Amino acid sequence: MDAPARFELERTAGYAIARVCGPARAEDYAAAIRALARYTREQQLRHALADCLGVTLKLGFSDHYAIGRHIADELHHLDRMVTVLPEPMITRASEKVAAGAGLQLRVMSDLAAAVAFLEEGLRAPAAAGQAGGPVQG
């Protein structure tokens, strides 16, 4: 029997990081998204990164679609969100669903590019929708 999926949250300079590892199922992603939504609201963060490079279970297209819908519903308060997945697991379904709901979600396979995407948003307060820039706490 596989070990369960693992999930952890942390805060870095201006954004939240959620790390998901192991055989994550759609339900595991949903729980992680809910926790990330609570955390970013409590911390008054407008940017988040989901590092899923340690995920070992490939989900189907319909699961990715449902995850995108869940991201759009739970994380609509964010200005930028980026998910990092191993390249073979990327379908673009969650990205398209979230974008259709107005959330600026990007899905990438390169962690450095994902961090650069978030940091670009932190440097451009007008693009992030905040006249005063990100909230620091």
Z-matrix of the N, CA and C atoms (Angstrom, degrees):
N
C 1 1.448
C 2 1.529 1 108.68
N 3 1.331 2 116.72 1 133.83
C 4 1.451 3 121.95 2 179.44
C 5 1.519 4 110.44 3 -70.18
N 6 1.344 5 114.78 4 149.99
C 7 1.460 6 119.96 5 172.12
C 8 1.525 7 107.97 6 -65.77
N 9 1.329 8 117.51 7 150.91
C 10 1.470 9 119.15 8 179.91
C 11 1.526 10 111.17 9 -68.72
N 12 1.305 11 115.49 10 161.96
C 13 1.458 12 120.88 11 175.50
C 14 1.531 13 108.41 12 -64.24
N 15 1.321 14 115.53 13 148.15
C 16 1.459 15 121.14 14 178.00
C 17 1.522 16 109.06 15 -116.04
N 18 1.338 17 115.02 16 148.72
C 19 1.457 18 121.23 17 -177.78
C 20 1.515 19 109.10 18 -142.49
N 21 1.327 20 117.38 19 135.46
C 22 1.463 21 121.30 20 175.20
C 23 1.524 22 110.01 21 -143.99
N 24 1.318 23 115.47 22 152.67
C 25 1.461 24 122.84 23 179.94
C 26 1.515 25 109.60 24 -120.43
N 27 1.319 26 115.91 25 145.38
C 28 1.457 27 120.95 26 171.38
C 29 1.519 28 109.33 27 -151.09
N 30 1.305 29 114.63 28 163.00
C 31 1.456 30 120.89 29 178.32
C 32 1.524 31 108.05 30 -113.27
N 33 1.303 32 115.59 31 138.21
C 34 1.457 33 121.58 32 172.87
C 35 1.518 34 107.10 33 -123.66
N 36 1.295 35 118.34 34 -172.04
C 37 1.466 36 122.31 35 -175.78
C 38 1.523 37 111.05 36 -61.24
N 39 1.337 38 116.58 37 92.00
C 40 1.450 39 121.22 38 172.25
C 41 1.513 40 117.27 39 94.18
N 42 1.327 41 119.26 40 -5.51
C 43 1.464 42 119.40 41 178.81
C 44 1.527 43 111.10 42 -151.13
N 45 1.323 44 114.17 43 161.70
C 46 1.462 45 121.30 44 177.83
C 47 1.520 46 108.98 45 -94.77
N 48 1.330 47 114.67 46 148.40
C 49 1.460 48 120.93 47 174.04
C 50 1.524 49 107.87 48 -121.87
N 51 1.318 50 115.77 49 126.29
C 52 1.462 51 122.00 50 173.18
C 53 1.526 52 106.62 51 -111.06
N 54 1.323 53 116.74 52 126.75
C 55 1.472 54 120.91 53 177.72
C 56 1.523 55 108.36 54 -111.08
N 57 1.317 56 114.94 55 126.93
C 58 1.458 57 121.74 56 178.10
C 59 1.524 58 106.70 57 -120.04
N 60 1.341 59 116.58 58 127.82
C 61 1.467 60 121.99 59 -177.76
C 62 1.521 61 109.62 60 -133.52
N 63 1.313 62 115.22 61 156.16
C 64 1.451 63 120.99 62 175.25
C 65 1.516 64 112.57 63 90.44
N 66 1.333 65 116.00 64 -163.97
C 67 1.468 66 121.50 65 -175.85
C 68 1.524 67 112.21 66 -80.85
N 69 1.326 68 116.61 67 68.04
C 70 1.466 69 121.53 68 -176.36
C 71 1.522 70 111.23 69 -71.33
N 72 1.324 71 115.04 70 127.39
C 73 1.463 72 122.62 71 175.19
C 74 1.520 73 108.74 72 -97.25
N 75 1.304 74 118.10 73 172.58
C 76 1.459 75 121.84 74 -179.75
C 77 1.529 76 110.82 75 -56.15
N 78 1.339 77 117.76 76 -38.37
C 79 1.460 78 121.81 77 179.55
C 80 1.527 79 111.14 78 -64.44
N 81 1.337 80 116.74 79 -35.43
C 82 1.462 81 120.65 80 178.44
C 83 1.525 82 110.44 81 -66.63
N 84 1.328 83 116.21 82 -41.88
C 85 1.467 84 120.11 83 176.90
C 86 1.529 85 110.50 84 -63.08
N 87 1.327 86 116.89 85 -41.25
C 88 1.468 87 120.33 86 179.82
C 89 1.525 88 110.73 87 -60.79
N 90 1.331 89 117.45 88 -43.55
C 91 1.464 90 121.10 89 178.27
C 92 1.528 91 110.54 90 -64.33
N 93 1.323 92 117.09 91 -40.88
C 94 1.468 93 121.22 92 179.09
C 95 1.528 94 110.67 93 -65.12
N 96 1.306 95 117.02 94 -40.37
C 97 1.475 96 121.44 95 179.31
C 98 1.520 97 110.21 96 -64.06
N 99 1.326 98 117.64 97 -44.02
C 100 1.466 99 121.03 98 177.93
C 101 1.529 100 111.05 99 -61.20
N 102 1.328 101 116.84 100 -44.04
C 103 1.466 102 120.86 101 179.21
C 104 1.528 103 110.72 102 -64.89
N 105 1.326 104 117.10 103 -40.77
C 106 1.462 105 121.13 104 178.41
C 107 1.525 106 110.70 105 -64.34
N 108 1.311 107 117.41 106 -39.20
C 109 1.466 108 121.24 107 178.39
C 110 1.532 109 110.45 108 -61.86
N 111 1.331 110 116.47 109 -47.47
C 112 1.468 111 120.13 110 177.78
C 113 1.530 112 111.08 111 -60.15
N 114 1.309 113 115.52 112 -46.79
C 115 1.462 114 121.24 113 -176.65
C 116 1.533 115 111.77 114 -62.65
N 117 1.329 116 117.60 115 -47.06
C 118 1.465 117 119.84 116 -178.38
C 119 1.527 118 111.39 117 -66.27
N 120 1.322 119 116.93 118 -34.01
C 121 1.470 120 119.18 119 175.93
C 122 1.528 121 110.76 120 -67.59
N 123 1.329 122 116.52 121 -47.55
C 124 1.467 123 120.74 122 -179.58
C 125 1.528 124 111.56 123 -60.66
N 126 1.313 125 116.39 124 -39.89
C 127 1.464 126 121.95 125 -177.59
C 128 1.529 127 112.62 126 -87.24
N 129 1.324 128 117.27 127 -2.44
C 130 1.467 129 123.87 128 -178.50
C 131 1.536 130 111.59 129 55.85
N 132 1.316 131 114.94 130 45.65
C 133 1.470 132 121.60 131 178.93
C 134 1.525 133 109.72 132 -99.96
N 135 1.321 134 116.92 133 144.60
C 136 1.462 135 122.74 134 -178.10
C 137 1.532 136 112.42 135 -113.51
N 138 1.336 137 117.11 136 1.73
C 139 1.461 138 122.07 137 -178.86
C 140 1.530 139 108.50 138 -135.20
N 141 1.331 140 116.29 139 145.13
C 142 1.465 141 119.81 140 179.10
C 143 1.520 142 110.63 141 -148.88
N 144 1.326 143 114.08 142 151.06
C 145 1.461 144 122.59 143 177.56
C 146 1.519 145 107.75 144 -125.89
N 147 1.313 146 117.02 145 129.97
C 148 1.466 147 121.94 146 173.70
C 149 1.527 148 107.11 147 -107.81
N 150 1.327 149 116.18 148 108.89
C 151 1.461 150 122.37 149 179.31
C 152 1.524 151 107.79 150 -91.36
N 153 1.329 152 115.34 151 102.82
C 154 1.463 153 121.46 152 -178.19
C 155 1.529 154 111.26 153 -112.23
N 156 1.338 155 116.58 154 23.92
C 157 1.465 156 120.35 155 -178.88
C 158 1.526 157 112.39 156 -65.59
N 159 1.336 158 116.95 157 -21.45
C 160 1.452 159 120.64 158 179.26
C 161 1.520 160 114.25 159 -91.39
N 162 1.324 161 117.03 160 7.29
C 163 1.466 162 121.29 161 179.50
C 164 1.530 163 109.04 162 -74.83
N 165 1.334 164 115.76 163 136.96
C 166 1.467 165 120.29 164 -175.83
C 167 1.525 166 114.48 165 -114.11
N 168 1.327 167 118.07 166 -5.20
C 169 1.466 168 121.18 167 -177.28
C 170 1.523 169 109.02 168 -110.86
N 171 1.330 170 116.49 169 120.77
C 172 1.464 171 120.29 170 178.21
C 173 1.522 172 109.14 171 -82.89
N 174 1.332 173 115.49 172 127.71
C 175 1.462 174 121.47 173 -179.74
C 176 1.522 175 110.54 174 -95.42
N 177 1.316 176 115.79 175 161.17
C 178 1.452 177 121.86 176 177.87
C 179 1.515 178 112.16 177 -80.45
N 180 1.314 179 115.62 178 168.11
C 181 1.463 180 122.20 179 -178.35
C 182 1.529 181 111.10 180 -57.67
N 183 1.321 182 117.49 181 -43.05
C 184 1.469 183 119.75 182 -178.20
C 185 1.527 184 111.25 183 -65.10
N 186 1.339 185 117.49 184 -33.38
C 187 1.462 186 120.41 185 175.32
C 188 1.523 187 110.57 186 -64.97
N 189 1.335 188 116.72 187 -42.61
C 190 1.469 189 120.52 188 178.50
C 191 1.528 190 110.66 189 -63.66
N 192 1.315 191 116.30 190 -37.87
C 193 1.467 192 120.64 191 177.22
C 194 1.530 193 110.01 192 -62.15
N 195 1.329 194 116.81 193 -46.81
C 196 1.468 195 121.51 194 179.92
C 197 1.523 196 110.80 195 -63.85
N 198 1.317 197 117.77 196 -38.74
C 199 1.464 198 121.36 197 177.79
C 200 1.525 199 109.52 198 -63.49
N 201 1.322 200 117.90 199 -43.21
C 202 1.466 201 121.33 200 177.40
C 203 1.514 202 111.84 201 -59.80
N 204 1.318 203 116.66 202 -41.81
C 205 1.470 204 121.18 203 177.74
C 206 1.528 205 110.34 204 -63.31
N 207 1.325 206 115.88 205 -42.73
C 208 1.457 207 121.04 206 179.64
C 209 1.537 208 110.61 207 -64.81
N 210 1.316 209 116.93 208 -42.15
C 211 1.470 210 121.31 209 176.69
C 212 1.521 211 109.83 210 -59.47
N 213 1.320 212 116.85 211 -47.50
C 214 1.471 213 121.23 212 -179.71
C 215 1.525 214 111.24 213 -61.18
N 216 1.323 215 117.37 214 -40.98
C 217 1.464 216 121.26 215 -178.63
C 218 1.528 217 112.46 216 -71.04
N 219 1.318 218 116.92 217 -43.74
C 220 1.466 219 121.44 218 -172.70
C 221 1.527 220 113.81 219 -88.18
N 222 1.330 221 117.46 220 -28.97
C 223 1.465 222 120.30 221 -171.49
C 224 1.526 223 113.23 222 -115.02
N 225 1.321 224 116.76 223 23.59
C 226 1.466 225 121.23 224 -178.42
C 227 1.519 226 112.68 225 -63.39
N 228 1.331 227 118.32 226 -16.76
C 229 1.466 228 121.93 227 178.51
C 230 1.531 229 112.76 228 -76.97
N 231 1.327 230 117.43 229 -10.53
C 232 1.465 231 120.70 230 -179.78
C 233 1.524 232 111.47 231 -82.29
N 234 1.327 233 115.16 232 149.19
C 235 1.460 234 120.57 233 173.62
C 236 1.528 235 110.66 234 -85.89
N 237 1.335 236 116.33 235 -37.94
C 238 1.460 237 121.12 236 179.11
C 239 1.518 238 109.94 237 -141.44
N 240 1.312 239 113.71 238 141.21
C 241 1.462 240 122.10 239 177.55
C 242 1.515 241 106.81 240 -140.54
N 243 1.312 242 116.28 241 136.57
C 244 1.461 243 120.09 242 176.07
C 245 1.528 244 108.62 243 -134.36
N 246 1.315 245 115.59 244 136.15
C 247 1.455 246 122.57 245 176.17
C 248 1.518 247 107.71 246 -114.05
N 249 1.327 248 116.23 247 133.24
C 250 1.462 249 121.73 248 179.68
C 251 1.523 250 107.54 249 -113.04
N 252 1.320 251 115.24 250 120.72
C 253 1.468 252 123.15 251 -178.92
C 254 1.521 253 109.94 252 -128.73
N 255 1.338 254 117.49 253 156.38
C 256 1.460 255 118.64 254 169.94
C 257 1.538 256 109.25 255 -59.35
N 258 1.297 257 117.47 256 139.18
C 259 1.473 258 122.95 257 -174.99
C 260 1.536 259 113.41 258 -48.52
N 261 1.336 260 120.14 259 -43.67
C 262 1.480 261 118.93 260 -178.83
C 263 1.523 262 114.53 261 -64.92
N 264 1.328 263 117.95 262 -15.15
C 265 1.465 264 121.26 263 -178.14
C 266 1.524 265 113.14 264 -95.38
N 267 1.314 266 117.66 265 -3.78
C 268 1.465 267 120.98 266 -177.20
C 269 1.529 268 110.34 267 -82.05
N 270 1.353 269 115.81 268 126.62
C 271 1.466 270 121.51 269 177.29
C 272 1.528 271 112.41 270 -115.70
N 273 1.309 272 118.04 271 -19.00
C 274 1.473 273 126.58 272 -175.43
C 275 1.530 274 112.49 273 74.42
N 276 1.328 275 118.60 274 -0.09
C 277 1.471 276 120.92 275 -178.88
C 278 1.524 277 111.39 276 -64.20
N 279 1.338 278 117.48 277 -48.53
C 280 1.472 279 119.59 278 -177.93
C 281 1.525 280 110.87 279 -64.45
N 282 1.317 281 116.42 280 -37.21
C 283 1.466 282 121.60 281 178.85
C 284 1.529 283 111.20 282 -61.94
N 285 1.315 284 116.67 283 -44.93
C 286 1.471 285 121.02 284 -179.32
C 287 1.525 286 111.74 285 -67.57
N 288 1.321 287 117.11 286 -41.16
C 289 1.468 288 120.52 287 179.90
C 290 1.523 289 110.28 288 -64.70
N 291 1.332 290 117.01 289 -46.81
C 292 1.463 291 120.48 290 -179.23
C 293 1.526 292 110.84 291 -64.66
N 294 1.317 293 117.27 292 -42.00
C 295 1.471 294 120.73 293 178.80
C 296 1.523 295 110.42 294 -62.08
N 297 1.317 296 117.24 295 -39.81
C 298 1.458 297 121.07 296 177.79
C 299 1.514 298 112.55 297 -62.45
N 300 1.332 299 116.62 298 -25.07
C 301 1.467 300 121.63 299 178.47
C 302 1.529 301 111.68 300 -94.21
N 303 1.338 302 116.77 301 2.57
C 304 1.467 303 120.57 302 175.40
C 305 1.513 304 116.34 303 95.89
N 306 1.327 305 118.79 304 4.98
C 307 1.463 306 121.33 305 179.09
C 308 1.520 307 109.35 306 -93.98
N 309 1.328 308 116.20 307 132.67
C 310 1.452 309 120.62 308 178.71
C 311 1.529 310 108.75 309 -82.94
N 312 1.332 311 115.94 310 83.34
C 313 1.463 312 123.47 311 178.98
C 314 1.520 313 108.61 312 -103.75
N 315 1.316 314 115.92 313 135.07
C 316 1.461 315 121.57 314 173.07
C 317 1.510 316 107.15 315 -122.82
N 318 1.322 317 116.22 316 142.92
C 319 1.455 318 122.41 317 174.70
C 320 1.517 319 106.55 318 -116.23
N 321 1.329 320 116.14 319 126.93
C 322 1.462 321 122.18 320 -176.00
C 323 1.523 322 109.93 321 -137.19
N 324 1.324 323 115.60 322 166.27
C 325 1.457 324 120.33 323 174.90
C 326 1.523 325 111.59 324 -110.10
N 327 1.330 326 117.52 325 -5.71
C 328 1.463 327 122.81 326 -176.48
C 329 1.527 328 109.81 327 -110.46
N 330 1.330 329 116.70 328 115.13
C 331 1.466 330 121.05 329 -177.20
C 332 1.526 331 111.84 330 -63.21
N 333 1.321 332 118.17 331 -40.54
C 334 1.467 333 121.12 332 -179.94
C 335 1.530 334 110.94 333 -62.70
N 336 1.329 335 117.38 334 -40.54
C 337 1.469 336 121.10 335 178.09
C 338 1.522 337 110.42 336 -66.28
N 339 1.325 338 117.11 337 -36.36
C 340 1.466 339 121.21 338 178.88
C 341 1.528 340 110.70 339 -65.26
N 342 1.312 341 116.40 340 -44.54
C 343 1.465 342 120.77 341 178.12
C 344 1.526 343 109.67 342 -62.70
N 345 1.327 344 117.41 343 -42.45
C 346 1.472 345 121.22 344 178.76
C 347 1.528 346 110.80 345 -60.88
N 348 1.336 347 117.46 346 -40.43
C 349 1.460 348 121.92 347 177.90
C 350 1.534 349 110.52 348 -59.67
N 351 1.331 350 117.09 349 -45.20
C 352 1.468 351 120.25 350 179.63
C 353 1.524 352 111.13 351 -68.57
N 354 1.304 353 117.10 352 -43.56
C 355 1.467 354 119.92 353 -178.75
C 356 1.524 355 111.43 354 -65.13
N 357 1.323 356 117.29 355 -32.73
C 358 1.467 357 120.79 356 174.71
C 359 1.529 358 109.90 357 -60.45
N 360 1.306 359 116.78 358 -42.31
C 361 1.469 360 121.17 359 177.73
C 362 1.514 361 112.77 360 -66.19
N 363 1.326 362 116.76 361 -34.19
C 364 1.463 363 120.24 362 178.53
C 365 1.525 364 111.69 363 -70.24
N 366 1.318 365 116.94 364 -30.73
C 367 1.472 366 121.18 365 179.56
C 368 1.516 367 112.54 366 -80.19
N 369 1.328 368 117.70 367 -15.84
C 370 1.471 369 121.92 368 -176.34
C 371 1.526 370 109.61 369 -116.84
N 372 1.344 371 118.56 370 80.16
C 373 1.466 372 120.87 371 -177.00
C 374 1.521 373 113.79 372 -55.87
N 375 1.327 374 118.48 373 -36.62
C 376 1.471 375 120.17 374 -179.63
C 377 1.522 376 110.09 375 -64.22
N 378 1.330 377 116.78 376 -40.15
C 379 1.468 378 120.65 377 179.18
C 380 1.513 379 110.61 378 -68.73
N 381 1.306 380 116.83 379 -27.37
C 382 1.461 381 120.83 380 179.93
C 383 1.520 382 112.42 381 -86.47
N 384 1.333 383 116.64 382 -3.52
C 385 1.453 384 119.66 383 176.95
C 386 1.523 385 113.97 384 81.19
N 387 1.335 386 116.50 385 18.08
C 388 1.450 387 119.96 386 -179.05
C 389 1.516 388 108.78 387 -128.91
N 390 1.318 389 117.68 388 118.27
C 391 1.453 390 121.34 389 179.68
C 392 1.516 391 111.10 390 -64.14
N 393 1.323 392 118.12 391 -31.63
C 394 1.457 393 121.63 392 -177.05
C 395 1.511 394 113.78 393 -98.01
N 396 1.294 395 118.95 394 2.67
C 397 1.471 396 121.16 395 -179.10
C 398 1.509 397 111.34 396 87.80
N 399 1.310 398 116.08 397 -176.42
C 400 1.464 399 120.32 398 -177.79
C 401 1.521 400 111.84 399 -69.19
N 402 1.302 401 114.98 400 151.96
C 403 1.456 402 120.76 401 178.15
C 404 1.521 403 108.04 402 -80.80
N 405 1.296 404 117.37 403 127.86
C 406 1.465 405 123.10 404 176.83
C 407 1.508 406 108.21 405 -108.75
N 408 1.293 407 117.57 406 140.79
C 409 1.456 408 118.42 407 -179.64
C 410 1.483 409 113.06 408 -142.07
